[in-house]
Amino acid sequence: MKKYQKIYEEYNIDLEIDQNSQLYKSWNEKWIEYLKNLNGLYENKALKNIKFNIVEHYTEDGLEKGDFDTTNKKIIESGLNYNSINLFDKKNKHIFLEFINLKLDINSVQKFINKYGLLGSPVVQKKYLEQGENEYKEGSVIQSELIQCWFVEIKNLQSLVKNYQYFSDKNYEKLNEKFKIFKKENKFIWEFNETEFKEASFPLSIRFSKNDQYQISIDETDIKINKDNIDNIFTDYLVEIVKTFYSGRIRAHIDSNNNWFSTNFAPKGLIGVIWHQVIKLIEEKNQIKNCSYCKKEFVIGQGEARKNKEFCTRSHAVLSKREDNISKNISKIFTKKGYEVKFQEINSRFDFIILKNKKKVSGVNISFSESLDSNSKKWNFLIKKKIVEPMVSENLNSAYLINKNFDCFLFNKENTKFKKLKSPLDYKSLTNFIKNNEKKT
């Protein structure tokens, strides 16, 4: 069993290949085969001839005949340019949680590589001599990997984890948005189409089906997922995931000692470890929840946390309580003057909405920094994400940005100007501002 992963001192990240080069052709052939085996070519025509980004490193371990097979084992002497981490150490048991929260960009992937290394077999890889593949001699070996493979793995794992959460929570509405189900001769026939995690920069289509060569007709009545069939259908879906992403990424090991033998299965490479962690967690029916503070996933079960736990760490529980108190104090500013406060709703980008006579008149976002400075470098970015974009999505004419020290800024959509109140108790300016907006809404 391969327990240790090599982390090299230096990786070359974001190396682009010219699409007219012979090297691009050889990479593209591997990429198309990879895509075909995982998510299908017909469903992902837009990804067939994309630009490639390569990550590579020099192993400095020399070569022998057969070393171009990436599954080939080779003992590397100590004192070279890498460190090792134990992938089966307790502190690394949830690497997959970090992996599914990676953004589809080079910087995000690079940070993960510097911490855990490359994904390894069987993602699209190449291993070759710097001097050329035919020169078998001691020298620097380059091992390369396609960054686009990372994107495919991230998206598929995000999909699986989220759908398992819907299954655990018995969220039939969300599951029925993705599954189309029919029944034929007491057998469920289904098609799955992922409707979340869509990104224009990498339009991966994630689809699975179990239809036994049965063509679904348009005029047939579909069946909804419910309490009676959810276990059957979701188990079938999980089996398809395991066959596609997991079964080819483990290998059998046989040990013989004391005149007998033992067998076990071990994942191949880091990508095998990541999928192994997720599949075993689901197999054992552990839960995955989202932290009420940071919204990232954490595990319930495996001796990790009680079932009613709401936060991934104790510090996030403390921060959430503190911020909740700040939010309540800010909301009192408005309720004392007769305005209704509605705290964050699903899909809302404001922390809370201000209403008058049941009509939305403004939105409030809270920044938990010590101060707000309109001259700071982060100001424009903060205003875009906390004010401008939420105002557009909610179709509001004004919005407030308030920090933990109650520095309060009021923004007007029409003239794109802002006004800083002398204090959050500057009710005259505040109420006049809202009243003007009420006339326009």
C-alpha positions in Angstrom: 0.0 0.0 0.0 1.4 3.4 -1.0 1.1 5.5 2.1 3.5 8.3 1.3 3.1 11.1 -1.2 6.1 13.1 -2.5 5.8 16.8 -2.3 8.6 18.4 -4.5 10.3 21.6 -3.8 9.3 23.3 -7.0 6.5 22.9 -9.5 6.2 24.7 -12.8 2.6 25.8 -12.9 0.4 27.1 -15.8 2.5 26.0 -18.7 0.4 26.5 -21.8 0.8 24.3 -24.9 0.5 25.8 -28.4 -2.5 24.1 -30.1 -0.5 23.8 -33.3 2.3 21.9 -31.8 2.8 18.1 -32.0 2.9 18.0 -28.2 -0.6 19.4 -28.0 -1.8 16.6 -30.3 -0.4 13.9 -28.0 -1.8 15.5 -24.9 -5.2 16.0 -26.6 -5.5 12.3 -27.5 -5.0 11.4 -23.8 -7.4 14.1 -22.7 -10.2 13.0 -25.1 -9.8 9.4 -23.8 -10.0 10.5 -20.2 -13.0 12.7 -20.8 -14.8 9.9 -22.8 -14.3 7.4 -19.9 -15.5 9.8 -17.2 -18.2 12.2 -18.4 -18.6 11.4 -22.1 -17.5 13.1 -25.3 -20.9 13.6 -26.8 -22.1 15.4 -23.7 -18.9 17.5 -23.6 -18.1 18.6 -27.1 -17.2 22.0 -25.9 -14.3 20.6 -24.0 -12.8 18.4 -26.8 -10.2 20.9 -28.1 -9.6 23.3 -25.3 -6.4 25.1 -24.2 -4.3 23.0 -21.8 -2.4 24.1 -18.7 0.3 21.8 -17.6 1.9 21.4 -14.1 5.3 19.7 -14.1 8.2 18.9 -11.8 11.7 17.4 -12.1 12.0 14.2 -10.1 15.8 13.9 -10.4 15.5 10.1 -9.9 16.9 8.9 -13.2 15.3 6.4 -15.6 15.4 2.8 -16.5 13.6 0.9 -19.2 9.9 0.8 -18.4 9.9 4.0 -16.4 7.5 5.7 -18.9 4.8 3.5 -17.4 3.5 5.9 -14.7 2.4 3.0 -12.6 6.1 1.8 -12.5 7.5 1.6 -8.9 10.9 3.1 -8.4 12.9 3.5 -5.1 14.2 7.0 -4.8 17.2 7.6 -2.6 16.9 10.0 0.4 18.3 13.5 0.3 16.7 14.6 -3.0 14.4 17.4 -3.8 11.1 16.4 -2.1 9.4 15.8 1.2 6.9 13.1 2.0 3.6 13.1 3.7 1.6 10.1 5.0 -1.7 10.2 3.1 -3.3 7.8 5.7 -2.3 10.0 8.7 -5.3 11.0 10.7 -4.8 14.7 10.0 -5.2 13.9 6.3 -8.3 11.8 6.5 -10.5 14.6 4.9 -8.3 15.9 2.1 -11.4 15.7 -0.1 -13.0 18.5 1.8 -10.2 20.9 0.8 -10.2 19.5 -2.8 -14.0 20.1 -3.4 -13.6 23.7 -2.3 -10.8 24.5 -4.8 -11.7 27.2 -7.4 -11.1 26.3 -11.0 -8.1 28.5 -11.3 -4.3 28.0 -11.4 -3.6 29.7 -8.1 -6.1 27.6 -6.1 -4.7 24.4 -7.6 -1.1 25.5 -7.0 -1.7 25.9 -3.3 -3.1 22.4 -3.0 -0.2 21.0 -5.0 2.3 22.6 -2.7 0.6 21.0 0.2 -0.3 17.5 -1.1 1.4 17.1 -4.4 0.1 16.0 -7.8 -3.0 13.8 -8.3 -1.1 11.0 -10.0 -2.5 8.0 -11.8 -4.9 7.7 -13.5 -5.4 11.3 -14.5 -3.8 12.4 -17.7 -0.1 12.4 -17.1 3.3 12.1 -18.9 6.7 11.2 -17.6 9.7 11.7 -19.8 13.4 12.6 -20.0 14.4 16.2 -20.4 16.8 15.1 -23.2 14.1 13.0 -25.0 12.2 9.7 -24.4 14.7 7.5 -26.2 17.7 8.5 -24.1 17.6 6.0 -21.2 20.2 7.1 -18.8 20.6 8.8 -15.4 19.2 12.3 -15.7 16.4 14.7 -14.9 12.9 13.2 -15.3 10.0 15.5 -16.0 6.5 14.4 -14.8 3.6 16.4 -16.1 -0.1 16.6 -15.4 -3.1 18.4 -17.1 -4.7 21.0 -14.8 -8.0 20.5 -16.7 -8.1 17.0 -15.2 -8.2 18.6 -11.8 -11.2 20.7 -12.9 -13.1 17.5 -14.0 -12.4 15.7 -10.7 -13.3 18.8 -8.6 -16.7 19.2 -10.4 -17.6 15.5 -10.2 -16.8 15.4 -6.5 -18.7 18.6 -5.7 -21.7 17.0 -7.5 -21.5 13.7 -5.5 -21.0 15.4 -2.1 -23.9 17.8 -2.6 -26.3 15.1 -3.9 -25.4 12.9 -1.0 -26.3 15.7 1.3 -29.7 16.0 -0.4 -30.1 12.3 0.0 -29.2 12.4 3.7 -31.6 15.3 4.3 -34.3 13.7 2.1 -34.5 16.8 0.0 -36.7 15.4 -2.7 -37.3 18.7 -4.4 -33.6 19.2 -5.2 -33.1 15.6 -6.3 -36.1 15.7 -8.5 -34.5 18.7 -10.4 -31.7 16.4 -11.4 -33.3 12.9 -11.8 -35.7 11.9 -14.5 -37.3 8.5 -13.5 -39.5 6.0 -15.2 -40.6 2.5 -14.2 -40.6 -0.5 -16.5 -41.5 -4.0 -15.4 -41.0 -3.2 -11.7 -37.5 -1.7 -12.5 -36.6 1.9 -12.1 -35.1 3.5 -15.2 -33.4 6.9 -14.5 -31.3 9.6 -16.0 -29.3 12.1 -14.0 -28.3 15.5 -15.2 -26.3 17.8 -12.8 -28.0 21.2 -12.7 -25.6 22.9 -10.2 -21.9 23.8 -10.3 -22.2 25.3 -13.8 -19.2 27.4 -14.9 -19.0 29.2 -18.2 -15.2 29.0 -18.2 -15.3 25.2 -17.9 -18.8 23.9 -19.1 -18.5 20.3 -17.9 -21.7 18.3 -18.3 -22.2 15.7 -15.6 -24.7 13.0 -16.6 -25.3 9.4 -15.6 -28.1 6.9 -16.5 -29.4 3.5 -15.9 -31.8 2.7 -18.7 -30.8 -0.8 -19.9 -30.8 0.3 -23.5 -34.4 1.4 -23.0 -35.3 4.6 -24.9 -37.4 6.9 -22.8 -40.4 8.3 -24.7 -41.6 11.9 -24.4 -45.2 10.9 -23.7 -44.3 8.6 -20.8 -45.3 9.6 -17.3 -42.3 10.2 -15.1 -42.0 9.2 -11.4 -40.8 11.5 -8.7 -38.2 10.6 -6.1 -40.0 9.9 -2.8 -39.6 8.1 0.5 -40.5 4.8 -1.1 -38.0 4.8 -3.9 -35.2 7.1 -2.8 -32.9 4.4 -1.4 -33.2 2.2 -4.5 -32.6 5.0 -7.0 -29.8 6.7 -5.1 -28.0 3.4 -4.6 -28.0 2.8 -8.3 -26.6 6.3 -8.8 -23.8 5.6 -6.3 -22.9 2.4 -8.1 -22.5 4.2 -11.3 -20.2 6.8 -9.6 -18.1 4.0 -8.0 -17.7 2.2 -11.3 -16.7 5.3 -13.2 -14.5 7.1 -10.7 -13.4 4.6 -8.0 -13.1 1.0 -9.1 -10.2 1.8 -11.6 -8.4 3.8 -8.9 -7.7 1.0 -6.5 -5.4 -2.0 -6.7 -5.3 -5.3 -4.9 -2.4 -6.2 -2.7 -1.4 -9.6 -1.5 0.9 -10.1 1.5 2.2 -13.5 2.5 3.8 -14.3 5.8 3.7 -16.9 8.5 2.8 -19.5 5.8 -0.4 -17.8 4.9 -1.6 -14.7 3.0 -3.8 -11.6 3.4 -5.4 -9.3 0.8 -6.4 -5.6 0.9 -7.2 -2.9 -1.6 -5.3 0.4 -1.8 -6.0 3.6 -3.8 -3.8 4.6 -6.7 -2.2 8.0 -6.3 -3.6 11.1 -4.5 -6.7 11.1 -6.7 -7.4 7.5 -5.6 -7.0 8.5 -2.0 -9.4 11.5 -2.4 -12.1 9.3 -4.0 -11.5 6.6 -1.5 -12.2 9.0 1.4 -15.5 10.1 -0.1 -16.7 6.6 -1.1 -15.9 5.0 2.2 -17.6 7.9 4.1 -20.8 7.5 2.1 -20.6 3.7 2.3 -20.5 3.9 6.1 -23.5 6.4 5.9 -21.7 9.2 7.7 -23.1 12.7 7.2 -21.7 15.8 5.5 -23.0 19.1 6.7 -22.3 22.7 5.9 -20.9 25.0 8.6 -23.5 27.6 9.5 -20.7 30.2 9.6 -18.3 29.6 6.7 -20.7 27.3 4.6 -17.9 24.8 4.0 -18.5 21.1 4.5 -17.5 19.1 7.5 -18.1 15.5 8.5 -20.6 14.1 11.0 -19.7 10.6 12.1 -16.3 8.7 12.0 -15.9 9.9 15.6 -15.8 13.5 14.3 -18.8 15.4 15.7 -22.3 15.0 17.2 -25.2 14.9 14.8 -26.6 18.3 15.9 -23.3 20.2 15.4 -23.7 23.3 13.4 -20.2 24.6 13.0 -17.0 23.0 11.6 -14.8 24.4 14.4 -15.4 26.0 17.9 -13.8 29.2 16.7 -16.5 29.5 14.0 -19.2 29.0 16.6 -17.8 31.8 18.6 -17.4 34.1 15.6 -21.0 33.3 14.5 -22.4 34.2 17.9 -20.4 37.5 18.0 -21.5 38.4 14.5 -25.1 37.5 15.2 -25.1 39.9 18.2 -23.7 42.7 15.9 -26.4 42.0 13.3 -29.1 42.2 15.9 -27.8 45.5 17.3 -27.7 46.9 13.8 -31.2 45.7 13.0 -32.5 47.6 16.1 -31.4 50.9 14.4 -34.1 50.3 11.8 -36.8 48.5 13.9 -36.9 51.4 16.4 -38.0 53.7 13.6 -40.8 51.4 12.4 -39.0 49.5 9.6 -39.3 45.8 9.3 -36.1 43.8 9.1 -35.9 40.5 7.3 -32.8 38.4 7.9 -30.9 36.7 5.0 -33.1 34.6 2.8 -32.1 31.8 0.5 -30.4 33.3 -2.7 -30.3 36.8 -1.1 -26.9 38.5 -1.2 -27.8 40.9 1.6 -27.4 40.0 5.3 -30.9 41.5 5.8 -33.5 43.5 3.9 -35.2 46.6 5.1 -39.0 46.8 4.4 -41.7 49.4 4.9 -45.3 48.5 4.5 -44.1 45.0 3.3 -42.2 46.6 0.4 -38.4 46.2 0.1 -36.8 49.6 0.4 -33.1 48.8 1.1 -30.6 46.1 1.8 -27.9 45.9 4.5 -24.5 44.1 4.4 -22.2 43.9 7.3 -18.4 44.0 7.1 -16.8 42.5 10.2 -13.6 44.5 9.8 -12.5 47.0 12.3 -12.9 49.9 10.0 -14.2 50.9 6.5 -11.9 53.2 4.5 -13.1 54.5 1.1 -9.4 55.1 0.3 -8.3 51.6 0.8 -7.2 49.3 -2.0 -10.0 46.8 -1.2 -12.7 49.4 -1.2 -13.8 49.1 -4.8 -13.9 45.3 -4.6 -15.8 45.4 -1.4 -18.4 47.8 -2.8 -18.8 45.7 -5.9 -19.4 42.4 -4.0 -21.3 43.8 -1.0 -23.3 46.6 -2.5 -23.4 47.0 -6.3 -24.1 43.3 -7.3 -26.6 42.6 -4.4 -28.5 45.9 -5.3 -28.8 44.7 -8.9 -29.9 41.2 -8.0 -32.5 42.5 -5.5 -33.6 45.5 -7.7 -33.1 48.0 -4.9 -32.2 51.7 -5.1 -30.2 51.9 -2.0 -28.0 49.8 0.3 -26.0 50.1 3.5 -22.6 48.9 4.4 -22.0 48.8 8.1 -19.0 47.4 10.0 -18.6 45.9 13.5 -17.8 49.4 14.9 -21.0 50.7 13.4 -19.4 52.9 10.7 -22.3 53.3 8.4 -22.2 54.0 4.6 -25.4 54.6 2.5 -25.3 54.0 -1.2 -27.6 55.3 -3.9 -28.0 53.2 -7.1 -28.9 56.1 -9.4 -26.0 58.4 -8.8 -23.6 55.7 -7.6 -22.6 58.0 -4.7 -22.3 57.1 -1.0 -22.7 59.0 2.2 -21.1 58.2 5.5 -23.3 58.8 8.6 -21.7 60.5 11.6 -23.0 57.5 13.6 -25.5 54.7 13.2 -27.9 56.8 15.3 -28.0 59.6 12.7 -31.6 58.9 12.2 -32.4 62.0 10.3 -30.1 61.3 7.4 -31.0 57.6 7.5 -34.7 58.0 7.5 -34.6 60.7 4.8 -32.5 58.5 2.6 -35.0 55.6 3.0 -38.0 57.8 2.4 -36.5 59.1 -0.8 -36.0 55.5 -2.0 -39.6 54.6 -1.0 -40.9 57.2 -3.5 -38.9 55.6 -6.3 -39.9 51.9 -5.6 
